[in-house]
Amino acid sequence: MRMIWGLWRWRRNPLRRRTDVMEACAALITAALILLAAPAVGWASGSLAHGALVKAAQKQRAERHLISATVVKVLPHPPIDSDPETASARDAHRRVLARWTGPDGSRHQGTLGAHPGADPGERFRIWTDDHGRPVGRPLDTATAATHAVLAGIGAAGVTAVLVDGARRLVVWRLMRRRYTQWDTAWARAGQDWGRADADS
């Protein structure tokens, strides 16, 4: 923003260089793109992500089924782990041997995660596919919307960073050109002007 104000300040200044005007114009274009293009890209990305996630959620809800499983045997805890994250994940679910009947009528038995107080004979709910294989819970609408919003914010942020990166590259090139012009001007001026006996 300082460079935009600089564009107005330099409009009739005799010390204004062409690179000063180009630098201020780059800042003005960058600000306009960040204010207009980044939100548009974010909205478009979020909308596309939301549409794809809603379709995926609908497909998952059609293919996954919530059924009851029965605890056959509670399995012993694995050896104690010193990692607190692993230990808390272990305590949140109890590994049990369970049996269940799939939506297609097939019978299954296997190791599943149940709530910590699960006892033999107790029933709990699991998600399975059409053939009775355990799967994760289907994506819900709120989660799909949250992921879409995050995708939109991420796309807008990446766009803003890329636009600002392009501006910084332009300013870097302008500074290189400015330093080259200064070196040329200093070479033309000569190195004598600062000596005590030069033209005095």
N, C-alpha and C positions, 0 to 999 in steps of 0.2 A: 504494500500500500504506500510505503514511503516513496517508491519509484513513480507511482501514479501521480502523487503530489509533485514529485520532481519534474514530471513532464509538463505540468502547468507552469511551474516556476521557471523552467528553462525555455519557455516558448519564444522570448525575445532577448535572451541574454547573449551578449557578444562572445562570451566564453563557452557557449554551448557547442559541443562537438556532435558529430553525427552519431557516434556510439552512445552518447548520453540519451539522445532521442530514441534510438533503437532499444536501449535497455529499459527505458520507461514504457515504450510500447509493448515490449515483451511482458513486463509486469502487468500492464493493463489487460492484455489478451489472456494471461494466466489467471488473473482474478475473475474475468468474465467466464472462462471455461470452468473454473472451480465452482463458481456460483451457479452456473447453468448446466454444464455438461455432466459434472459429477453426480448431481441429484438425478438427472435423467437416466444416466447409466445405472445408477443404483436402483431406481424404480423399475427399469426394464429388467434388470437381472433378478430382482426380488420377485417380480411378476412371473417370469419364466420359471424360476425355482419353485415358486408356490404352485404353479400349475403342474409341474412334474412331480412334486411331492404329494399333492392331493391325489393324482392318478396312482402313484405308488401306494399310498395309504388305502385307496379303494381296492386295489388289486390284492394287497395283503389281507384286508378284512374279508375279501371273498375267498381267499385260499387258506386262511388260518382259522382254527376252531378252538374254542375254550372248552376243555373237557375235564373230568375228574380223574385223578390218579389216587391209588391207595398205597399207603406206606406198608411195605413188607417187612423191612428191617432198617433200623437206624445204623448207619456206618460210623465207625470210629473216626474221631478227628485225626487229621494228619499231624505229624510231629510239629511241635511248637516252632513257630517262625519268629525270628527277632524283628522282622520288618513290620512296623505298625500298620501299614496300609494293607499288607497281605493278611495280617491277623484280624483286622476289622472286617475285611471281606469274608474271611473264613467264618467269623462269628455271626455275620448277617444271615448266612444260609447254612443249613444243616444238610449234609449229603445223606441221601436215603436210597435204598433199593425200593423201587416202586413198580406197580403194574397198572396198566390202563388199557382201555379199548379204544382204538382209533375210530374216526368218523366212518370209515369204510367197513367197520366190524372186525378188523384185525386186532389180535391181542399182542401186547408189548410188555416188556419188562426191562428196566434199566436203571442206571444211577441218575438221580435228579437232585436239584437243590430245593429244599423245602424250608419252611420257617423254623427258627431255632428250637421250638418246643414240640416238634413233630414226634408222634409216637406210633408204634406199629398198629395198623388197622385204621389209622386216621386218614381222612380223605382231604386232598387239596387240589387246587385248580392248576392246570398247565395248558399252554398253547401248543397245538400240533398242526401239521399240514394235513392234506387230504388222506395221506397214507398212515397217519398216526405217529410220524416222526416228530420229536420235540423241536419247536422253533421259538424264536423270540416273539414278544408281544407285538402286534401290528402297530404301525405308526398311527398316532391319533391326529386329529385336525389341529389341535393347539400346538403340538410339537412341530407339525409341518409348517404352520404359520410362523413359529419362532425361528425355525431354520431358514425360511424364506426371507424374513426380516434381516437376520444376520448375514445372509448372502448378499442382500441389497446394500447393507451398510458396508460390508467388505468390498464390494465392487465399487461403490462410491469412493471409499477411502483409497483404493488402489488407483482409481482414475485421478484423484486429486494429487497423489504422490507422483504419478507418471507425468502429469502436466507440470507440476512444480519442478520435477527433475529435468524436463525439457527446457524450462525457463532457466534453470541453473546452468545447463549446458550452453545455452545461448549466451548468457551473461559471461560465462567462462571464456567462450570464444571471443566475445567483444572485449573483455579485459586483455586477452592475449594480443588482439589487434591494437588496442590502445597502448599497451606497453611497447609494441613494435614501432608504433608511430612516435612515441616519446623517444625511443632509442635513436630513431632516424633524425628527429629534431635536435637532439643533443649532439649527434655527430655533425650536423650541419652548423650548429652554433660554435663548435670548436671547444677545445679544452683550455684555452688561454685566459679566458675572462676572469678567472679567480686568482691568477698569479699576481704578485705584488708589482712586478715591473712590466706587465702587459699593457701596452697602449696608454701609459699614464704620463 
